[in-house]
Amino acid sequence: MSGAIDRLVHAGNVVIDLVMEIPALPRPGGDVLATSSQVTPGGGYNVMLASARQGLKVAYAGAHGSGPFGELARARLTEAGIAVLQEATRGADTGFDVAFVDAGGERTFATSVGAEATLTYEQLTGVHVRGGDAVYLSGYGLAYPANQVALTRWLTTLPAGATVIVDPGPLVADIPADVLRPVLARTDWWSCNHDEATAMTGHADPEEAAAELARRTGRSGVVVRMGPRGCVLAVPGSPPVHVPAFDVTAVDSNGAGDAHVGVFVAALG
């Protein structure tokens, strides 16, 4: 990482969230009535919106579909002032997930992938990354076969001054080790939650997990999020630091980690 960040280039995935608020998850084979529901862009959109609301310039470099979900995603991106760098993928719509949010604010996902999982290296070659850009990669993209080939190849072409931020997400265990290694080596900031850090390192203690991840990246640092307990910040050569969370009433944890890393990128800028 070198210099300040003046733009976020998001090469992850925007999907559509079908959000249903429910008292609790039903038992297997059961049913439950939602108290409310909404259809809204999610995934990478949450990261980009959080950064844009903090005043950072943002561009979406991921793939998006040509159906109604793709149209909704593009409309919301445009409304937020986020530049869309790719043409719509013909013959495929943007994917979606059903997000169940229980009475305690915890969310559970089921995802159906779409055009966002078909990104190609040729599409990415049209994205001009400058030295002052932050490039964001998502574990969802790295878990999809087509995207992982395109993203890992593209990563090697980025200028040295570009800051790479990666959030592996809950699919981290599905990312092949030979994909994860070169990504870690080029990552400046690695941001993940406690469960993901434990899955990657085998350390249940978040400070030990953060320190191990910081050794693997060897660049700027690592953030391990712990929900209401705050987060751990680890940078190479220094002991991990626990940063307490703000005292808030949890309403909906859907997109909370995305919002955190989006604001974090904007703060780096």
ChimeraX attribute file (.defattr): number of C-alpha atoms within 10 A of each C-alpha:
attribute: neighborCount
match mode: 1-to-1
recipient: residues
	/A:1	19
	/A:2	12
	/A:3	13
	/A:4	16
	/A:5	23
	/A:6	17
	/A:7	23
	/A:8	31
	/A:9	26
	/A:10	24
	/A:11	23
	/A:12	29
	/A:13	28
	/A:14	31
	/A:15	29
	/A:16	23
	/A:17	23
	/A:18	19
	/A:19	22
	/A:20	18
	/A:21	21
	/A:22	20
	/A:23	15
	/A:24	15
	/A:25	16
	/A:26	11
	/A:27	8
	/A:28	6
	/A:29	5
	/A:30	7
	/A:31	9
	/A:32	11
	/A:33	11
	/A:34	15
	/A:35	11
	/A:36	10
	/A:37	14
	/A:38	11
	/A:39	15
	/A:40	16
	/A:41	23
	/A:42	24
	/A:43	20
	/A:44	24
	/A:45	27
	/A:46	21
	/A:47	27
	/A:48	33
	/A:49	23
	/A:50	22
	/A:51	27
	/A:52	21
	/A:53	15
	/A:54	16
	/A:55	15
	/A:56	22
	/A:57	20
	/A:58	27
	/A:59	22
	/A:60	25
	/A:61	25
	/A:62	28
	/A:63	27
	/A:64	31
	/A:65	26
	/A:66	17
	/A:67	17
	/A:68	11
	/A:69	23
	/A:70	26
	/A:71	16
	/A:72	18
	/A:73	21
	/A:74	22
	/A:75	13
	/A:76	15
	/A:77	21
	/A:78	12
	/A:79	10
	/A:80	16
	/A:81	15
	/A:82	23
	/A:83	16
	/A:84	19
	/A:85	18
	/A:86	17
	/A:87	13
	/A:88	21
	/A:89	19
	/A:90	11
	/A:91	9
	/A:92	17
	/A:93	21
	/A:94	27
	/A:95	22
	/A:96	23
	/A:97	20
	/A:98	17
	/A:99	22
	/A:100	23
	/A:101	25
	/A:102	20
	/A:103	15
	/A:104	14
	/A:105	16
	/A:106	16
	/A:107	20
	/A:108	14
	/A:109	13
	/A:110	11
	/A:111	14
	/A:112	11
	/A:113	16
	/A:114	21
	/A:115	24
	/A:116	27
	/A:117	24
	/A:118	20
	/A:119	27
	/A:120	17
	/A:121	16
	/A:122	10
	/A:123	15
	/A:124	21
	/A:125	12
	/A:126	11
	/A:127	16
	/A:128	11
	/A:129	19
	/A:130	18
	/A:131	18
	/A:132	20
	/A:133	25
	/A:134	27
	/A:135	26
	/A:136	25
	/A:137	25
	/A:138	20
	/A:139	22
	/A:140	24
	/A:141	26
	/A:142	27
	/A:143	22
	/A:144	18
	/A:145	14
	/A:146	16
	/A:147	24
	/A:148	25
	/A:149	17
	/A:150	20
	/A:151	21
	/A:152	18
	/A:153	14
	/A:154	16
	/A:155	17
	/A:156	12
	/A:157	10
	/A:158	18
	/A:159	13
	/A:160	14
	/A:161	17
	/A:162	21
	/A:163	27
	/A:164	25
	/A:165	26
	/A:166	22
	/A:167	22
	/A:168	24
	/A:169	21
	/A:170	14
	/A:171	15
	/A:172	21
	/A:173	14
	/A:174	12
	/A:175	18
	/A:176	13
	/A:177	11
	/A:178	8
	/A:179	15
	/A:180	17
	/A:181	13
	/A:182	15
	/A:183	22
	/A:184	20
	/A:185	12
	/A:186	21
	/A:187	24
	/A:188	24
	/A:189	27
	/A:190	25
	/A:191	28
	/A:192	26
	/A:193	20
	/A:194	23
	/A:195	18
	/A:196	21
	/A:197	29
	/A:198	19
	/A:199	14
	/A:200	15
	/A:201	15
	/A:202	13
	/A:203	17
	/A:204	13
	/A:205	11
	/A:206	24
	/A:207	22
	/A:208	19
	/A:209	26
	/A:210	32
	/A:211	26
	/A:212	20
	/A:213	25
	/A:214	26
	/A:215	16
	/A:216	16
	/A:217	22
	/A:218	19
	/A:219	19
	/A:220	18
	/A:221	23
	/A:222	31
	/A:223	30
	/A:224	26
	/A:225	26
	/A:226	19
	/A:227	15
	/A:228	13
	/A:229	13
	/A:230	14
	/A:231	23
	/A:232	24
	/A:233	21
	/A:234	27
	/A:235	21
	/A:236	18
	/A:237	10
	/A:238	10
	/A:239	13
	/A:240	21
	/A:241	15
	/A:242	18
	/A:243	14
	/A:244	13
	/A:245	13
	/A:246	9
	/A:247	9
	/A:248	7
	/A:249	9
	/A:250	12
	/A:251	12
	/A:252	15
	/A:253	16
	/A:254	21
	/A:255	15
	/A:256	13
	/A:257	19
	/A:258	25
	/A:259	18
	/A:260	16
	/A:261	26
	/A:262	25
	/A:263	21
	/A:264	18
	/A:265	24
	/A:266	23
	/A:267	14
	/A:268	12
	/A:269	20
